[in-house]
Amino acid sequence: MIVCYGPTNYADDTFRNEFYDNHQSVIDSIPLQDLTYIAVDLKAKVGQDRFYCLGVMGHHGLGTITENGARLFCFKWGMIC
């Protein structure tokens, strides 16, 4: 089980990039056959614009997308828009 809290939108870009890189490294190090639970608070809002990442989210988003929301979709997590 992986549990973590992500940096806020006000954190330095370098720190946020390192966080996502480190988080991805941990995920990549887990053997595929292992059952893995990931519980995170990424301080991300994905908003209502379903066309930002078509096919990834439904129509029940709230507000507008934040920088961390864009990182969640498009950084290195395989959620490429």
Distance bins in CASP14 RR format, pairs under 12 A and 6 or more apart:
PFRMAT RR
TARGET T0000
AUTHOR 0000-0000-0000
RMODE 2
METHOD distances of the structure
MODEL  1
1 26 0 0 0 0 0 1 0 0 0 0 0
1 30 0 0 0 0 0 1 0 0 0 0 0
1 34 0 0 0 0 0 1 0 0 0 0 0
1 35 0 0 0 0 1 0 0 0 0 0 0
1 36 1 0 0 1 0 0 0 0 0 0 0
1 37 1 0 1 0 0 0 0 0 0 0 0
1 38 1 0 0 1 0 0 0 0 0 0 0
1 39 1 0 0 1 0 0 0 0 0 0 0
1 40 0 0 0 0 0 1 0 0 0 0 0
2 22 0 0 0 0 0 1 0 0 0 0 0
2 23 1 0 0 1 0 0 0 0 0 0 0
2 24 0 0 0 0 0 1 0 0 0 0 0
2 25 0 0 0 0 0 1 0 0 0 0 0
2 26 1 0 0 1 0 0 0 0 0 0 0
2 27 1 0 0 1 0 0 0 0 0 0 0
2 28 0 0 0 0 0 1 0 0 0 0 0
2 29 0 0 0 0 0 1 0 0 0 0 0
2 30 0 0 0 0 1 0 0 0 0 0 0
2 34 0 0 0 0 0 1 0 0 0 0 0
2 35 0 0 0 0 0 1 0 0 0 0 0
2 36 1 0 0 1 0 0 0 0 0 0 0
2 37 1 0 0 1 0 0 0 0 0 0 0
2 38 1 0 1 0 0 0 0 0 0 0 0
2 39 1 0 0 1 0 0 0 0 0 0 0
2 40 1 0 0 1 0 0 0 0 0 0 0
3 23 0 0 0 0 0 1 0 0 0 0 0
3 26 0 0 0 0 0 1 0 0 0 0 0
3 36 0 0 0 0 0 1 0 0 0 0 0
3 37 0 0 0 0 1 0 0 0 0 0 0
3 38 0 0 0 0 1 0 0 0 0 0 0
3 39 1 0 1 0 0 0 0 0 0 0 0
3 40 1 0 0 1 0 0 0 0 0 0 0
3 41 0 0 0 0 1 0 0 0 0 0 0
4 19 0 0 0 0 1 0 0 0 0 0 0
4 20 0 0 0 0 0 1 0 0 0 0 0
4 22 0 0 0 0 1 0 0 0 0 0 0
4 23 1 0 0 1 0 0 0 0 0 0 0
4 24 0 0 0 0 0 1 0 0 0 0 0
4 26 0 0 0 0 1 0 0 0 0 0 0
4 27 0 0 0 0 0 1 0 0 0 0 0
4 38 0 0 0 0 1 0 0 0 0 0 0
4 39 0 0 0 0 1 0 0 0 0 0 0
4 40 1 0 1 0 0 0 0 0 0 0 0
4 41 1 0 0 1 0 0 0 0 0 0 0
4 42 0 0 0 0 1 0 0 0 0 0 0
4 43 0 0 0 0 0 1 0 0 0 0 0
5 11 0 0 0 0 0 1 0 0 0 0 0
5 19 0 0 0 0 1 0 0 0 0 0 0
5 23 0 0 0 0 0 1 0 0 0 0 0
5 39 0 0 0 0 1 0 0 0 0 0 0
5 40 1 0 0 1 0 0 0 0 0 0 0
5 41 1 0 1 0 0 0 0 0 0 0 0
5 42 0 0 0 0 1 0 0 0 0 0 0
5 43 1 0 0 1 0 0 0 0 0 0 0
5 44 0 0 0 0 0 1 0 0 0 0 0
5 68 0 0 0 0 0 1 0 0 0 0 0
6 15 0 0 0 0 1 0 0 0 0 0 0
6 16 0 0 0 0 1 0 0 0 0 0 0
6 18 0 0 0 0 0 1 0 0 0 0 0
6 19 1 0 1 0 0 0 0 0 0 0 0
6 20 0 0 0 0 1 0 0 0 0 0 0
6 22 0 0 0 0 0 1 0 0 0 0 0
6 23 0 0 0 0 1 0 0 0 0 0 0
6 39 0 0 0 0 0 1 0 0 0 0 0
6 40 1 0 0 1 0 0 0 0 0 0 0
6 41 1 0 0 1 0 0 0 0 0 0 0
6 42 1 0 1 0 0 0 0 0 0 0 0
6 43 1 0 1 0 0 0 0 0 0 0 0
6 44 0 0 0 0 1 0 0 0 0 0 0
6 68 1 0 0 1 0 0 0 0 0 0 0
6 69 0 0 0 0 0 1 0 0 0 0 0
6 71 0 0 0 0 1 0 0 0 0 0 0
6 72 0 0 0 0 0 1 0 0 0 0 0
7 13 0 0 0 0 1 0 0 0 0 0 0
7 14 0 0 0 0 0 1 0 0 0 0 0
7 15 1 0 1 0 0 0 0 0 0 0 0
7 16 1 0 1 0 0 0 0 0 0 0 0
7 17 0 0 0 0 1 0 0 0 0 0 0
7 18 0 0 0 0 1 0 0 0 0 0 0
7 19 1 0 1 0 0 0 0 0 0 0 0
7 20 0 0 0 0 1 0 0 0 0 0 0
7 22 0 0 0 0 0 1 0 0 0 0 0
7 23 0 0 0 0 0 1 0 0 0 0 0
7 40 0 0 0 0 0 1 0 0 0 0 0
7 41 0 0 0 0 0 1 0 0 0 0 0
7 42 0 0 0 0 1 0 0 0 0 0 0
7 43 1 0 0 1 0 0 0 0 0 0 0
7 44 0 0 0 0 0 1 0 0 0 0 0
7 67 0 0 0 0 0 1 0 0 0 0 0
7 68 1 0 0 1 0 0 0 0 0 0 0
7 71 0 0 0 0 1 0 0 0 0 0 0
8 15 0 0 0 0 0 1 0 0 0 0 0
8 16 0 0 0 0 1 0 0 0 0 0 0
8 19 0 0 0 0 0 1 0 0 0 0 0
8 41 0 0 0 0 0 1 0 0 0 0 0
8 42 0 0 0 0 1 0 0 0 0 0 0
8 43 1 0 1 0 0 0 0 0 0 0 0
8 44 0 0 0 0 1 0 0 0 0 0 0
8 45 0 0 0 0 0 1 0 0 0 0 0
8 66 0 0 0 0 1 0 0 0 0 0 0
8 67 0 0 0 0 1 0 0 0 0 0 0
8 68 1 0 0 1 0 0 0 0 0 0 0
8 69 0 0 0 0 0 1 0 0 0 0 0
8 71 0 0 0 0 0 1 0 0 0 0 0
9 15 0 0 0 0 0 1 0 0 0 0 0
9 16 0 0 0 0 1 0 0 0 0 0 0
9 42 0 0 0 0 0 1 0 0 0 0 0
9 43 1 0 0 1 0 0 0 0 0 0 0
9 44 0 0 0 0 1 0 0 0 0 0 0
9 45 0 0 0 0 1 0 0 0 0 0 0
9 65 0 0 0 0 0 1 0 0 0 0 0
9 66 1 0 1 0 0 0 0 0 0 0 0
9 67 1 0 1 0 0 0 0 0 0 0 0
9 68 1 0 1 0 0 0 0 0 0 0 0
9 69 0 0 0 0 1 0 0 0 0 0 0
9 70 0 0 0 0 0 1 0 0 0 0 0
9 71 0 0 0 0 1 0 0 0 0 0 0
9 72 0 0 0 0 0 1 0 0 0 0 0
10 16 0 0 0 0 1 0 0 0 0 0 0
10 43 0 0 0 0 1 0 0 0 0 0 0
10 66 0 0 0 0 0 1 0 0 0 0 0
10 67 0 0 0 0 1 0 0 0 0 0 0
10 68 0 0 0 0 0 1 0 0 0 0 0
11 17 0 0 0 0 0 1 0 0 0 0 0
11 18 0 0 0 0 0 1 0 0 0 0 0
11 19 0 0 0 0 1 0 0 0 0 0 0
11 20 0 0 0 0 0 1 0 0 0 0 0
11 42 0 0 0 0 0 1 0 0 0 0 0
11 43 0 0 0 0 1 0 0 0 0 0 0
11 67 0 0 0 0 1 0 0 0 0 0 0
11 68 0 0 0 0 1 0 0 0 0 0 0
11 71 0 0 0 0 0 1 0 0 0 0 0
12 18 0 0 0 0 1 0 0 0 0 0 0
12 19 0 0 0 0 0 1 0 0 0 0 0
13 19 0 0 0 0 0 1 0 0 0 0 0
13 20 0 0 0 0 0 1 0 0 0 0 0
13 67 0 0 0 0 1 0 0 0 0 0 0
13 68 0 0 0 0 0 1 0 0 0 0 0
13 71 0 0 0 0 1 0 0 0 0 0 0
13 75 0 0 0 0 0 1 0 0 0 0 0
14 20 0 0 0 0 0 1 0 0 0 0 0
14 21 0 0 0 0 0 1 0 0 0 0 0
15 21 0 0 0 0 0 1 0 0 0 0 0
15 22 0 0 0 0 0 1 0 0 0 0 0
16 22 0 0 0 0 0 1 0 0 0 0 0
16 23 0 0 0 0 0 1 0 0 0 0 0
16 42 0 0 0 0 0 1 0 0 0 0 0
16 43 0 0 0 0 1 0 0 0 0 0 0
16 44 0 0 0 0 0 1 0 0 0 0 0
16 66 0 0 0 0 0 1 0 0 0 0 0
16 67 0 0 0 0 1 0 0 0 0 0 0
16 68 1 0 0 1 0 0 0 0 0 0 0
16 69 0 0 0 0 0 1 0 0 0 0 0
16 70 0 0 0 0 0 1 0 0 0 0 0
16 71 1 0 0 1 0 0 0 0 0 0 0
16 72 0 0 0 0 0 1 0 0 0 0 0
16 75 0 0 0 0 1 0 0 0 0 0 0
17 23 0 0 0 0 0 1 0 0 0 0 0
17 24 0 0 0 0 0 1 0 0 0 0 0
17 67 0 0 0 0 0 1 0 0 0 0 0
17 68 0 0 0 0 0 1 0 0 0 0 0
17 71 0 0 0 0 1 0 0 0 0 0 0
17 75 0 0 0 0 1 0 0 0 0 0 0
17 76 0 0 0 0 1 0 0 0 0 0 0
18 24 0 0 0 0 0 1 0 0 0 0 0
18 25 0 0 0 0 0 1 0 0 0 0 0
18 75 0 0 0 0 0 1 0 0 0 0 0
19 25 0 0 0 0 0 1 0 0 0 0 0
19 26 0 0 0 0 0 1 0 0 0 0 0
19 40 0 0 0 0 0 1 0 0 0 0 0
19 42 0 0 0 0 1 0 0 0 0 0 0
19 43 0 0 0 0 0 1 0 0 0 0 0
19 44 0 0 0 0 0 1 0 0 0 0 0
19 68 0 0 0 0 0 1 0 0 0 0 0
19 71 0 0 0 0 1 0 0 0 0 0 0
19 72 0 0 0 0 0 1 0 0 0 0 0
19 75 0 0 0 0 0 1 0 0 0 0 0
19 76 0 0 0 0 0 1 0 0 0 0 0
20 26 0 0 0 0 0 1 0 0 0 0 0
20 27 0 0 0 0 0 1 0 0 0 0 0
20 40 0 0 0 0 0 1 0 0 0 0 0
20 42 0 0 0 0 1 0 0 0 0 0 0
20 44 0 0 0 0 0 1 0 0 0 0 0
20 67 0 0 0 0 0 1 0 0 0 0 0
20 68 0 0 0 0 1 0 0 0 0 0 0
20 69 0 0 0 0 0 1 0 0 0 0 0
20 70 0 0 0 0 0 1 0 0 0 0 0
20 71 1 0 0 1 0 0 0 0 0 0 0
20 72 0 0 0 0 1 0 0 0 0 0 0
20 73 0 0 0 0 0 1 0 0 0 0 0
20 74 0 0 0 0 0 1 0 0 0 0 0
20 75 1 0 1 0 0 0 0 0 0 0 0
20 76 1 0 0 1 0 0 0 0 0 0 0
20 77 1 0 0 1 0 0 0 0 0 0 0
20 78 0 0 0 0 0 1 0 0 0 0 0
20 79 0 0 0 0 0 1 0 0 0 0 0
21 27 0 0 0 0 0 1 0 0 0 0 0
21 28 0 0 0 0 0 1 0 0 0 0 0
21 71 0 0 0 0 0 1 0 0 0 0 0
21 75 0 0 0 0 1 0 0 0 0 0 0
21 76 1 0 0 1 0 0 0 0 0 0 0
21 77 0 0 0 0 0 1 0 0 0 0 0
22 28 0 0 0 0 0 1 0 0 0 0 0
22 29 0 0 0 0 0 1 0 0 0 0 0
22 76 0 0 0 0 0 1 0 0 0 0 0
23 29 0 0 0 0 0 1 0 0 0 0 0
23 30 0 0 0 0 0 1 0 0 0 0 0
23 38 0 0 0 0 1 0 0 0 0 0 0
23 40 1 0 0 1 0 0 0 0 0 0 0
23 42 0 0 0 0 1 0 0 0 0 0 0
23 71 0 0 0 0 0 1 0 0 0 0 0
23 72 0 0 0 0 0 1 0 0 0 0 0
23 75 0 0 0 0 1 0 0 0 0 0 0
23 76 0 0 0 0 1 0 0 0 0 0 0
23 77 0 0 0 0 1 0 0 0 0 0 0
24 30 0 0 0 0 0 1 0 0 0 0 0
24 38 0 0 0 0 0 1 0 0 0 0 0
24 71 0 0 0 0 0 1 0 0 0 0 0
24 75 0 0 0 0 1 0 0 0 0 0 0
24 76 1 0 1 0 0 0 0 0 0 0 0
24 77 1 0 0 1 0 0 0 0 0 0 0
24 78 0 0 0 0 1 0 0 0 0 0 0
24 79 0 0 0 0 0 1 0 0 0 0 0
25 76 0 0 0 0 1 0 0 0 0 0 0
26 36 0 0 0 0 1 0 0 0 0 0 0
26 38 0 0 0 0 1 0 0 0 0 0 0
26 40 0 0 0 0 0 1 0 0 0 0 0
27 34 0 0 0 0 0 1 0 0 0 0 0
27 36 1 0 0 1 0 0 0 0 0 0 0
27 37 0 0 0 0 0 1 0 0 0 0 0
27 38 1 0 0 1 0 0 0 0 0 0 0
27 40 0 0 0 0 0 1 0 0 0 0 0
27 76 0 0 0 0 1 0 0 0 0 0 0
27 77 0 0 0 0 1 0 0 0 0 0 0
27 78 0 0 0 0 0 1 0 0 0 0 0
28 36 0 0 0 0 0 1 0 0 0 0 0
28 76 0 0 0 0 1 0 0 0 0 0 0
28 77 0 0 0 0 0 1 0 0 0 0 0
28 78 0 0 0 0 0 1 0 0 0 0 0
29 36 0 0 0 0 0 1 0 0 0 0 0
30 36 1 0 1 0 0 0 0 0 0 0 0
30 37 0 0 0 0 0 1 0 0 0 0 0
30 38 0 0 0 0 1 0 0 0 0 0 0
38 77 0 0 0 0 0 1 0 0 0 0 0
40 68 0 0 0 0 0 1 0 0 0 0 0
40 72 0 0 0 0 1 0 0 0 0 0 0
40 77 0 0 0 0 0 1 0 0 0 0 0
41 68 0 0 0 0 0 1 0 0 0 0 0
41 72 0 0 0 0 0 1 0 0 0 0 0
42 66 0 0 0 0 1 0 0 0 0 0 0
42 67 0 0 0 0 0 1 0 0 0 0 0
42 68 1 0 1 0 0 0 0 0 0 0 0
42 69 1 0 0 1 0 0 0 0 0 0 0
42 70 0 0 0 0 0 1 0 0 0 0 0
42 71 1 0 0 1 0 0 0 0 0 0 0
42 72 1 0 1 0 0 0 0 0 0 0 0
42 73 0 0 0 0 0 1 0 0 0 0 0
42 75 0 0 0 0 0 1 0 0 0 0 0
42 77 0 0 0 0 1 0 0 0 0 0 0
42 79 0 0 0 0 0 1 0 0 0 0 0
43 66 1 0 0 1 0 0 0 0 0 0 0
43 67 0 0 0 0 1 0 0 0 0 0 0
43 68 1 0 1 0 0 0 0 0 0 0 0
43 69 0 0 0 0 1 0 0 0 0 0 0
43 71 0 0 0 0 1 0 0 0 0 0 0
43 72 0 0 0 0 1 0 0 0 0 0 0
44 57 0 0 0 0 0 1 0 0 0 0 0
44 61 0 0 0 0 0 1 0 0 0 0 0
44 64 0 0 0 0 0 1 0 0 0 0 0
44 65 0 0 0 0 1 0 0 0 0 0 0
44 66 1 0 0 1 0 0 0 0 0 0 0
44 67 0 0 0 0 1 0 0 0 0 0 0
44 68 1 1 0 0 0 0 0 0 0 0 0
44 69 1 1 0 0 0 0 0 0 0 0 0
44 70 0 0 0 0 1 0 0 0 0 0 0
44 71 1 0 0 1 0 0 0 0 0 0 0
44 72 1 0 1 0 0 0 0 0 0 0 0
44 73 0 0 0 0 1 0 0 0 0 0 0
44 74 0 0 0 0 0 1 0 0 0 0 0
44 75 0 0 0 0 0 1 0 0 0 0 0
44 77 0 0 0 0 0 1 0 0 0 0 0
44 79 0 0 0 0 0 1 0 0 0 0 0
45 52 0 0 0 0 0 1 0 0 0 0 0
45 57 0 0 0 0 0 1 0 0 0 0 0
45 61 0 0 0 0 1 0 0 0 0 0 0
45 62 1 0 0 1 0 0 0 0 0 0 0
45 63 1 0 0 1 0 0 0 0 0 0 0
45 64 1 0 0 1 0 0 0 0 0 0 0
45 65 1 0 0 1 0 0 0 0 0 0 0
45 66 1 0 1 0 0 0 0 0 0 0 0
45 67 0 0 0 0 1 0 0 0 0 0 0
45 68 1 0 0 1 0 0 0 0 0 0 0
45 69 1 0 0 1 0 0 0 0 0 0 0
45 70 0 0 0 0 1 0 0 0 0 0 0
45 71 0 0 0 0 0 1 0 0 0 0 0
45 72 0 0 0 0 1 0 0 0 0 0 0
45 73 0 0 0 0 0 1 0 0 0 0 0
46 52 1 0 0 1 0 0 0 0 0 0 0
46 53 1 0 0 1 0 0 0 0 0 0 0
46 56 0 0 0 0 1 0 0 0 0 0 0
46 57 1 0 1 0 0 0 0 0 0 0 0
46 58 0 0 0 0 1 0 0 0 0 0 0
46 59 0 0 0 0 0 1 0 0 0 0 0
46 60 0 0 0 0 0 1 0 0 0 0 0
46 61 1 0 0 1 0 0 0 0 0 0 0
46 62 0 0 0 0 1 0 0 0 0 0 0
46 63 0 0 0 0 1 0 0 0 0 0 0
46 64 0 0 0 0 1 0 0 0 0 0 0
46 65 1 0 1 0 0 0 0 0 0 0 0
46 66 0 0 0 0 1 0 0 0 0 0 0
46 67 0 0 0 0 0 1 0 0 0 0 0
46 68 0 0 0 0 1 0 0 0 0 0 0
46 69 1 0 1 0 0 0 0 0 0 0 0
46 70 0 0 0 0 1 0 0 0 0 0 0
46 71 0 0 0 0 0 1 0 0 0 0 0
46 72 1 0 0 1 0 0 0 0 0 0 0
46 73 1 0 0 1 0 0 0 0 0 0 0
46 74 0 0 0 0 0 1 0 0 0 0 0
46 79 0 0 0 0 0 1 0 0 0 0 0
46 81 0 0 0 0 0 1 0 0 0 0 0
47 53 0 0 0 0 0 1 0 0 0 0 0
47 56 0 0 0 0 0 1 0 0 0 0 0
47 57 0 0 0 0 1 0 0 0 0 0 0
47 58 0 0 0 0 0 1 0 0 0 0 0
47 59 0 0 0 0 0 1 0 0 0 0 0
47 60 0 0 0 0 1 0 0 0 0 0 0
47 61 1 0 1 0 0 0 0 0 0 0 0
47 62 1 0 0 1 0 0 0 0 0 0 0
47 63 1 0 1 0 0 0 0 0 0 0 0
47 64 1 0 1 0 0 0 0 0 0 0 0
47 65 1 0 1 0 0 0 0 0 0 0 0
47 66 0 0 0 0 1 0 0 0 0 0 0
47 68 0 0 0 0 0 1 0 0 0 0 0
47 69 0 0 0 0 1 0 0 0 0 0 0
47 70 0 0 0 0 0 1 0 0 0 0 0
47 72 0 0 0 0 0 1 0 0 0 0 0
47 73 0 0 0 0 0 1 0 0 0 0 0
48 57 0 0 0 0 1 0 0 0 0 0 0
48 58 0 0 0 0 1 0 0 0 0 0 0
48 59 1 0 0 1 0 0 0 0 0 0 0
48 60 0 0 0 0 1 0 0 0 0 0 0
48 61 1 0 1 0 0 0 0 0 0 0 0
48 62 1 0 0 1 0 0 0 0 0 0 0
48 63 1 0 1 0 0 0 0 0 0 0 0
48 64 1 0 0 1 0 0 0 0 0 0 0
48 65 0 0 0 0 1 0 0 0 0 0 0
49 56 0 0 0 0 0 1 0 0 0 0 0
49 57 0 0 0 0 1 0 0 0 0 0 0
49 58 0 0 0 0 0 1 0 0 0 0 0
49 59 0 0 0 0 0 1 0 0 0 0 0
49 61 0 0 0 0 1 0 0 0 0 0 0
49 62 0 0 0 0 0 1 0 0 0 0 0
49 63 0 0 0 0 1 0 0 0 0 0 0
49 64 1 0 0 1 0 0 0 0 0 0 0
49 65 1 0 0 1 0 0 0 0 0 0 0
49 69 0 0 0 0 0 1 0 0 0 0 0
49 70 0 0 0 0 0 1 0 0 0 0 0
49 73 0 0 0 0 0 1 0 0 0 0 0
49 81 0 0 0 0 0 1 0 0 0 0 0
50 56 0 0 0 0 1 0 0 0 0 0 0
50 57 1 0 1 0 0 0 0 0 0 0 0
50 58 1 0 1 0 0 0 0 0 0 0 0
50 59 1 0 1 0 0 0 0 0 0 0 0
50 60 0 0 0 0 1 0 0 0 0 0 0
50 61 0 0 0 0 1 0 0 0 0 0 0
50 65 0 0 0 0 0 1 0 0 0 0 0
50 73 0 0 0 0 0 1 0 0 0 0 0
50 81 0 0 0 0 0 1 0 0 0 0 0
51 57 0 0 0 0 0 1 0 0 0 0 0
51 58 0 0 0 0 0 1 0 0 0 0 0
51 59 0 0 0 0 0 1 0 0 0 0 0
51 65 0 0 0 0 0 1 0 0 0 0 0
51 73 0 0 0 0 0 1 0 0 0 0 0
51 81 0 0 0 0 1 0 0 0 0 0 0
52 58 0 0 0 0 0 1 0 0 0 0 0
52 61 0 0 0 0 0 1 0 0 0 0 0
52 64 0 0 0 0 1 0 0 0 0 0 0
52 65 1 0 0 1 0 0 0 0 0 0 0
52 66 0 0 0 0 0 1 0 0 0 0 0
52 69 0 0 0 0 1 0 0 0 0 0 0
52 70 1 0 0 1 0 0 0 0 0 0 0
52 72 0 0 0 0 0 1 0 0 0 0 0
52 73 1 0 0 1 0 0 0 0 0 0 0
52 74 0 0 0 0 1 0 0 0 0 0 0
52 79 0 0 0 0 0 1 0 0 0 0 0
52 81 1 0 0 1 0 0 0 0 0 0 0
53 61 0 0 0 0 0 1 0 0 0 0 0
53 65 0 0 0 0 1 0 0 0 0 0 0
53 69 0 0 0 0 1 0 0 0 0 0 0
53 70 0 0 0 0 1 0 0 0 0 0 0
53 71 0 0 0 0 0 1 0 0 0 0 0
53 72 0 0 0 0 1 0 0 0 0 0 0
53 73 1 0 1 0 0 0 0 0 0 0 0
53 74 1 0 0 1 0 0 0 0 0 0 0
53 75 0 0 0 0 0 1 0 0 0 0 0
53 77 0 0 0 0 0 1 0 0 0 0 0
53 78 0 0 0 0 0 1 0 0 0 0 0
53 79 1 0 0 1 0 0 0 0 0 0 0
53 80 0 0 0 0 1 0 0 0 0 0 0
53 81 1 0 1 0 0 0 0 0 0 0 0
54 73 0 0 0 0 0 1 0 0 0 0 0
54 79 0 0 0 0 0 1 0 0 0 0 0
54 80 0 0 0 0 0 1 0 0 0 0 0
54 81 1 0 0 1 0 0 0 0 0 0 0
55 73 0 0 0 0 0 1 0 0 0 0 0
55 79 0 0 0 0 1 0 0 0 0 0 0
55 80 0 0 0 0 0 1 0 0 0 0 0
55 81 0 0 0 0 1 0 0 0 0 0 0
56 65 0 0 0 0 0 1 0 0 0 0 0
56 69 0 0 0 0 0 1 0 0 0 0 0
56 70 0 0 0 0 0 1 0 0 0 0 0
56 72 0 0 0 0 1 0 0 0 0 0 0
56 73 1 0 0 1 0 0 0 0 0 0 0
56 74 0 0 0 0 1 0 0 0 0 0 0
56 77 0 0 0 0 0 1 0 0 0 0 0
56 78 0 0 0 0 1 0 0 0 0 0 0
56 79 1 0 1 0 0 0 0 0 0 0 0
56 80 0 0 0 0 1 0 0 0 0 0 0
56 81 1 0 0 1 0 0 0 0 0 0 0
57 65 0 0 0 0 0 1 0 0 0 0 0
57 69 0 0 0 0 0 1 0 0 0 0 0
57 72 0 0 0 0 0 1 0 0 0 0 0
57 73 0 0 0 0 1 0 0 0 0 0 0
57 79 0 0 0 0 1 0 0 0 0 0 0
57 81 0 0 0 0 0 1 0 0 0 0 0
61 69 0 0 0 0 0 1 0 0 0 0 0
63 69 0 0 0 0 0 1 0 0 0 0 0
64 70 0 0 0 0 0 1 0 0 0 0 0
65 71 0 0 0 0 0 1 0 0 0 0 0
65 72 0 0 0 0 1 0 0 0 0 0 0
65 73 0 0 0 0 1 0 0 0 0 0 0
65 74 0 0 0 0 0 1 0 0 0 0 0
65 81 0 0 0 0 0 1 0 0 0 0 0
66 72 0 0 0 0 1 0 0 0 0 0 0
66 73 0 0 0 0 0 1 0 0 0 0 0
67 73 0 0 0 0 0 1 0 0 0 0 0
67 74 0 0 0 0 0 1 0 0 0 0 0
67 75 0 0 0 0 0 1 0 0 0 0 0
68 74 0 0 0 0 0 1 0 0 0 0 0
68 75 0 0 0 0 1 0 0 0 0 0 0
69 75 0 0 0 0 1 0 0 0 0 0 0
69 77 0 0 0 0 0 1 0 0 0 0 0
69 79 0 0 0 0 0 1 0 0 0 0 0
69 81 0 0 0 0 0 1 0 0 0 0 0
70 77 0 0 0 0 0 1 0 0 0 0 0
70 79 0 0 0 0 0 1 0 0 0 0 0
70 80 0 0 0 0 0 1 0 0 0 0 0
70 81 0 0 0 0 1 0 0 0 0 0 0
71 77 0 0 0 0 1 0 0 0 0 0 0
71 79 0 0 0 0 1 0 0 0 0 0 0
71 81 0 0 0 0 0 1 0 0 0 0 0
72 78 0 0 0 0 0 1 0 0 0 0 0
72 79 1 0 0 1 0 0 0 0 0 0 0
72 80 0 0 0 0 0 1 0 0 0 0 0
72 81 0 0 0 0 0 1 0 0 0 0 0
73 79 1 0 1 0 0 0 0 0 0 0 0
73 80 0 0 0 0 1 0 0 0 0 0 0
73 81 1 0 1 0 0 0 0 0 0 0 0
74 80 1 0 0 1 0 0 0 0 0 0 0
74 81 1 0 1 0 0 0 0 0 0 0 0
75 81 0 0 0 0 0 1 0 0 0 0 0
END
